[in-house]
Amino acid sequence: MLPLFGFVLVVNFAAMPAEEYPGDASAVRLEAISLINSGQWALPPDIVALAGARGQYFYQNAKGAWYPKYGILNTLIYVPPLWFQKVVSGKLTFESDNTFCLNLFNLVLSGISATYLVLLARRYTKSMAVVWAFVIASFYSTFWWNYLRAQTFETYVTLFMLAFYYHFVSAWNCERPTQRNRQLLIAAIYLGFLCLCKMVYVILLPAVIVFFALSKRPRFRSEPVTTERDKLASQLLFFWLPLSIFVCILLAANWYKFGSPLDTGYLQWERETQPFTANLVPALRGFIFSKQWSIFLHFPVLLFALIGWPIFFKKYKSEAMLVAGLGTVLLLANSAFTNWKGEACYGPRYLLPVLPLLSLPFLQAAGWMSALPSKIMKGLIYAMVVSSLTYSFLLQVGVNSLPFLFWYDLYALPENRTSSPAFDYLRSHHFGTINIDFIRYAAGRPSRFHCDYVARLEPSEFVSLEGLKVETRCNYYWFPSPVEPMQ
């Protein structure tokens, strides 16, 4: 485990971003700074006025106080790194550049995520080569890499999901009652963390209840005989009671900040007055087929994991039911959002936390591939998997090499968004492909970007593009040079 852990730390340290991720997480970091400097949760109105429309990032309650509309843990989790920033630099203001400190914090989160991913992989395969392949492919051949770099919620929410699942299934398969209760408690804490980050994760609680009701825990010979009442008492004390405390904290925080326990803070923005829709088809279609939001295009490990799902379900039925239940609940819940895309972002970020779990059968697929009797067939399948993951890796390099939301900068240039050929190019190509095309164009090399985008811009739009090209820098902390020398 240590070599793989070290590998992840070295790669992620070398690829740290040069910029701080904008948007939602910036809002909670402002609250964290206010909490550190003044002990106040509420933010000054003049700071809020610079952060978009009313309700976009901050909620104004009936008393006139402004708070980020996001879960309370999102603020608290940034207090330690920002406090460290204040200790080291001697100052911490709303305008401070905290990029390096936040990068180091992300490095810690990435290392812990890698540890849990390794622990999970080793539950389902004994081959360390397969574990290495799974972890590296999941981290660096998917859009997860972008969020391991970005200083935003998905970095730690995905970690909490991995940790919850690991400790829950460890408790489910644990022989000793004391250890089982300890694992249940840790699982409850991580699930509670998820709820305190985003209220939508409360929807996982019914899924867990159904799992407890329908699944039978394996029985070990040396395990003490316990009654159903004892088992239920253990679950209530070590799992449901801690979760109830977290839910109470969530409701109390909503009441304090927004004026009502059930107010999520998301309904004040004009664009979010109707956050849900009964028509799930556009989102489901987009999550499967869209160039910008497909879970298979952005997490190709999941595509190959489909091969291993029948084996995974046969060997680990209860765990497969849990993973499928968590994935289905989150897929349907997020498909019901009117803003199911999660814009502005890269890929289907709302589903990222569950995609590594849904991809665990990749380990069974790898075992199936290695056991194929035909060397020709085995070679062809290996070549397909490796080439696909390598291509996806190159897409991620393209995305990571430019500013986080560079696609949206290009998106804003065409003035006519209904019939612009340049706009059509952006909609019909993957984020990473467009970034790679732009890098080649900026380096003076032949590129589709020139033919499909630049040549179709109006003169005024072309001037804006040239300005953007001059301002654009590589998004790597250690060499944020202009894009032109990137050859």
Secondary structure, DSSP 8 states (H G I E B T S, - for coil): -HHHHHHHHHHHHHT--SS---SHHHHHHHHHHHHHHHS-SSB-HHHHTTSSSTTTSEEE-TTS-EEESS-HHHHHTTHHHHHHHHHHHS---TT---HHHHHHHHHHHHHHHHHHHHHHHHHH---HHHHHHHHHHHHHSSTHHHHHHS-SHHHHHHHHHHHHHHHHHHHHT-SSHHHHHHHHHHHHHHHHHHHHH-GGGGGHHHHHHHHHHH------TTS----HHHHHHHHIIIIIHHHHHHHHHHHHHHHHHHSSTT--S-SSSGGGSS-B-S--HHHHHHHHH-TTT-HHHH-HHHHHHHHHHHHHHHHSHHHHHHHHHHHHHHHHHHHTBTTTT-SSSSS-GGGGGGHHHHTTTHHHHHHHHHT-S-HHHHHHHHHHHHHHHHHHHHHHHHHHHS-TTHHHHHHTS-S-TTT-HHHHHHHHS-HHHHHHHHHHHHTT---HHHHHTGGGS-HHHHHHHHHHHHH-B-S-TT---BSTT--
